[in-house]
Amino acid sequence: MADPRYEAPESLDSAVALLAAANGRARVFAGGTDVIVQMQTNLIEPELLVDIKRIPEVRRVTAENGRFRVGAAVTCMELIEHAGIANVATTAAQAHRTGGEGWLAV
């Protein structure tokens, strides 16, 4: 398989347009760990990787009605260090510090 094309849009509209034009042959790339592993093990063969880390809306953690909305490109370290989350989710934060993917479903 050839290396996929890489795009790093700076807006949601641009990301959506790239994904729509790829007709299902694209993958969203936020941190990369899962996508890279899947590519290395030939589970997926995307033609396009759309890196969403430059899109402000997906880099935010916001509080809404006593809950948190975590953007798709927020890093695990940002979650661990977020004061509001640390106050209410110490167990999850501590569990994640010990490592491992998949502790948080989004």
Secondary structure, DSSP 8 states (H G I E B T S, - for coil): ----EEE--SSHHHHHHHHHHTTT-EEEESS-HHHHHHHHTTS---SEEEE-TT-GGGG-EEEETTEEEE-TT--HHHHHH-HHHHHH-HHHHHHHHT--S-SS--
